[in-house]
Structure formats: C-alpha cells, structure tokens
Amino acid sequence: MSLATQYQNLSTSYATEILTRLIQAPSVTPCDAGTIAFMSEQLAALGFTIEQFEVQGVKNLIASYRFSQGPTFAFSGHVDVVPANNKGWIVPPFSAQIIDGVMYGRGAADMKGGVAAMLAATKTLLQHREKLRGSFYWLLTSDEEGEAEFGSKLIAERLAENGIELDACLVGEPTSHQVVGDTVKNGRRGAISGRIQVKGRAGHVAYPEQTINAAHIAGQLVSQLALLPWWKDEAGSQTTLQVTGITVPNIVDNLVPAECEITFNIRYSHAYKSQEVVHYIQESLAKSGAMLAISWERPCESFYTGAKQENCFLTLVEQAIQETTGQYPSLSTAGGTSDGRFFATGKTQVIECGVKNDSIHQVNEHVSLSDLHAIEKIYLSVLNRFFKKVENF
C-alpha cells in the first residue's frame, strides 16, 4: 500500500472524523463550544445513558453503559483547550487541517485526539457487546485547563453521591514521548502554591542599623526553602520547590523596604499529602524567627497507582501496549497535575495514556494520523482486556 493510500485511509477514519469536528469547535476553557452535546449525541447513538450538567458555565458529561454484573471502568477526558490565535500557525488553529498525514489544530494532542480515539475504540468494542461484562462510563468536562473547580472534581462527587465506585479509570492525556505507548503515567505529583509576606522596618538606606530589611530576610528564606530536604521522595517521583517571585512594593533607591513578598510552587512526590507539605514548610520557616505570614493556594493532591497481586489495572494497560506496539511502556509520575487525581481512591486505579505530548499548548499543535490510529488500537486492547468475560479483572 502506498503512503498516499495510507494517508487517505487514515484521513477518512471514524477517529479522524470525530477529531476534526472537535478541533473545529473553539472550546477554550471553560467554554465547550458544543463539544459536550456532540459527544453526548455520539455516545447516545451507541446506547449509552446520558447525563449532562452545568455549573458556573462549565459543562460536564457522565455517560454510562451496563453490560452485566462485573467491574466498572471509565474513560476520563476533557474537551476544553488553552487559547490560540493565528500568529505563527501554518494553518488557522481551529481549522483541523491535515498536511502530510498530520492533523494540525489546538487540542489535537491535548486532548481531543485522545477523546476521538477513545470514542472510536468504544464504537468498535460495542460491535460485540454480547460478549462483555461490567459497567462502562465516559466522564468528560470543559474545565481541565483552568482552575478545574467545576469539572471532574464535581463529576467524581456526583458518582460518589450515586454510590458508583470505579474499579479502573483511564485518562486520555498525552503521555507519550518518542512513540505512542512508550510512556504512561501511573500517578502524578501533587502541587501547591505558597505566598509569604515578610515584615521588616523601613528607614533610610544610609542608616541600616535603624531598619530591618525585609528584602534581605526574604533572600535568606528563599535560600532556606531551596535547600530543604525531601526525605520521602522516591525514584521517579522527586519533589521540587521553585520560587516564582520576589516582590518589594514601592521601590525607591534610598528606602529600606519594610515588606517583601515571596511566591513559590511545590510539585511534591506522591509519597506526601498536601497537609504534610504545608506543615513541613511552616515548621521550617518558623525556625527562622522572621516576622512573616504564609498563605496557601491551589492545592492539588498527588495520586499513585502501583502494581497489585490481583486485578491490577497497571499490568492490564502494560500488556495492552505490549500487545499493540511490541514494547512495554516506561512508567512516570512527572509533569503537571491532571484530573486523574479526582478519581483516584483506595479502590479506583487510575492510569493516563495517550498520544505524544511534544506539541501540546504550542503553536502548530498536532497529532499524526498514524499516532491517532495507534492509540485507538491501544485503547481498544485495554477495553477488550477489561470487559471480555474470559478475563478475570
């Protein structure tokens, strides 16, 4: 088969058709631009029961399909994207154009490509629904790229209110590096931001003995924060603390500042909980004796899905990737936070797996159609392994 013929076949596939429709909807957070309704229509046509709800302008979707008694699985994803304008793009960012077998457009990789591939895999799976057991959920939101206050967090709460406990959840975030399937996220580091207000005493720079320089104290605190040991870190899940700002109000060159603000962000290992991090930082700063006040913002809990003796979703995903690509994936918890944290519980095993992430949030974001087809095959293998009656999840 010629390359041109391969491109033609892929460009007319169901996944490509769905991705085109999704990219052409400019669903910049929290606007869904009709994508939730579109996905609801597609899933309803496959026999899913549809529930949509909207909170503070965020639209969410819970779709469900029950085959028979058995374990419960969910696809999780988001239809919102970060902003884009035409500057620097080789095609308009919401035009979904294909050039040499590559689909360009905002959200192509993060993560409308994943959503399209998941839908294509779902459609194929349901062609043999009589051989399946368990319950299948789709969980979509238009609030992942923003504050994530009214999206997957509320979906997870609604599931809990209805007594629904997932056994496994696959999030279609772009996790691959060189080739599709080479990396999956079996957890994410937590994140939290801090703000320290340092107090001193103002005065003339010529008489420093009469002052307390808040900027000098801030500098010492920054050094102290940067050198803190994180003794619970594990290989592949390292804690980092990055100072993001040091600000003095009303800067003039003959006044010792009485105030200085430090802002910082911590990405912490899954070995910690946010309250542990907060306590550790506050206890360390208290030892300085400085006059300060600290406040905390945007806590995002870590999560981790490890190997289990029985019913191990991580092993299932690894085997699906090996079956499809011939290689086992690397495991990672690096990168930013994701909506996976809202679904991870003592019972629910969460794995993230998707297309390559080398163009996400960038000008000319893209996904190759061959990669889209590859991740679709991986998703289908995961579904078959999870829902087939011969399996023992």
C-alpha positions, 0 to 999 in steps of 0.5 A: 500500500502506498503512503498516499493510500495510507494517508487517505485511509487514515484521513477518512477514519471514524477517529479522524472524523470525530477529531476534526469536528472537535478541533473545529469547535473553539472550546477554550476553557471553560467554554465547550463550544458544543463539544459536550452535546456532540459527544453526548449525541455520539455516545447516545447513538451507541446506547449509552445513558446520558447525563449532562450538567452545568455549573458556573458555565462549565459543562460536564458529561457522565455517560454510562453503559451496563453490560452485566454484573462485573467491574466498572471502568471509565474513560476520563477526558476533557474537551476544553483547550488553552487559547490560540490565535493565528500568529505563527500557525501554518494553518488557522488553529481551529481549522483541523487541517491535515498536511502530510498525514498530520492533523494540525489544530489546538487540542489535537494532542491535548486532548481531543485526539485522545477523546476521538480515539477513545470514542472510536475504540468504544464504537468498535468494542460495542460491535460485540457487546454480547460478549462483555461484562461490567459497567462502562462510563465516559466522564468528560468536562470543559474545565481541565485547563483552568482552575478545574473547580467545576469539572471532574472534581464535581463529576467524581462527587456526583458518582460518589453521591450515586454510590458508583465506585470505579474499579479502573479509570483511564485518562486520555492525556498525552503521555507519550514521548518518542512513540505512542505507548512508550510512556504512561503515567501511573500517578502524578505529583501533587502541587501547591502554591505558597505566598509569604509576606515578610515584615521588616522596618523601613528607614533610610538606606544610609542608616541600616542599623535603624531598619530591618530589611525585609528584602534581605530576610526574604533572600535568606528564606528563599535560600532556606526553602531551596535547600530543604530536604525531601526525605520521602521522595522516591525514584521517579517521583522527586519533589521540587520547590521553585520560587516564582517571585520576589516582590518589594512594593514601592521601590525607591533607591534610598528606602529600606523596604519594610515588606517583601513578598515571596511566591513559590510552587511545590510539585511534591512526590506522591509519597506526601499529602498536601497537609504534610507539605504545608506543615513541613514548610511552616515548621521550617520557616518558623525556625527562622524567627522572621516576622512573616505570614504564609498563605496557601493556594491551589492545592492539588493532591498527588495520586499513585497507582502501583502494581497489585497481586490481583486485578491490577489495572497497571499490568492490564494497560502494560500488556495492552501496549505490549500487545499493540506496539511490541514494547512495554511502556516506561512508567512516570509520575512527572509533569503537571497535575491532571484530573486523574487525581479526582478519581483516584481512591483506595479502590479506583486505579487510575492510569493516563495514556495517550498520544505524544505530548511534544506539541501540546499548548504550542503553536502548530499543535498536532497529532499524526494520523498514524499516532491517532490510529495507534492509540485507538488500537491501544485503547481498544486492547485495554477495553477488550482486556477489561470487559471480555468475560474470559478475563478475570479483572 
